[in-house]
Amino acid sequence: MASVDDLARWIGDLRIRLARGDLANLEPIELGYGTRHLSGEATIRIMFCDLADLADPDGSAAGDPAWRRGRLCGLLDDFRRLRERLG
């Protein structure tokens, strides 16, 4: 199983690929939540927005630390699943 550092590095690399436009033609990626209706790029952008919100001490989860931890764990699991699909 890959370490947390490996996942963090992969997420950082994914952010770079997204910024370069490398994911512009990515087909939908089924991760649940209706993602099969979105381009892969849109799904990844939403995931990064969610990650930024969870990292923000004043973000939408600021008043519920337990929910924030659970959501962050779920989002990291989604990134792991995404990594499996993208290779």
N, C-alpha and C positions, 0 to 999 in steps of 0.2 A: 504494500500500500504506500502511496506517495505521501511524503511529509507535508505539513502545513506550509513550510518554506517553499517546497516545490510548487504547491498550488498558488501561493502568493506570487512566485516568479512567473508562473504560467499566466496568471491574471494580468500581471504587469505587461507581459509580452502581448497578450490579447488586446490590451488597451492601446498599445503602439500600433498593432495591425489595424485596429479600428480607426485610429486617427489618420493612418496612411491611406485609408480607403480600400484596404485589402479584402474587406468583408462585404463590399458593396453589392456583390452579386450572389450572396449566400442565400440558398433556398431556406424555406421555413424549417425550424428545428423544433420538434415536439418535446417540450419540457413540461407540458401541462399549462394551466392558466390561460388557455386560448392561444398559445404561441404558434400553433399550426396555421393561424390566420395572418401571421406577421412574417416579414422577411427575417432571415437570420440576423441581419444587421440591426434591425429594429429591436429584436428580442435582446440582443447583447447590449444595445444602448440603454434599454430599460433596466437591465440587470445592473449596469454601472450606476445609473441614477439611484436605484434602490440601495446599492452599496454605499454611495456617497451620503445618502440620507441617514443610513444607519450609523455611519462613522461620525456624523455631525452631532456634537453634544446638545445642540439646540434643535435637532431634527424632529421629525414627527413622532419618534419613539422615546423622546426625552423623558416623558412622564411615566414610562412603563419599562424599567430596565429588564424585567424578566421577559416581557414580550420581545424586546429588542434582541436579547441573547438568543431566544428561540428563532426569531426571524433571520438573524445573521447566520445561525447554524444551517437553517434551511436554504438560505441563499448560497452559502458555500457548497452545500450539497448539489445545488443546481449548477454551479460552476464546475464541479467535478463531473457531473453528467454531461455537461456541454463539452468539456475536454475530451471525454470518451468519444463523443460523436464527431468532433472536429479532428481528433487525432493530434 
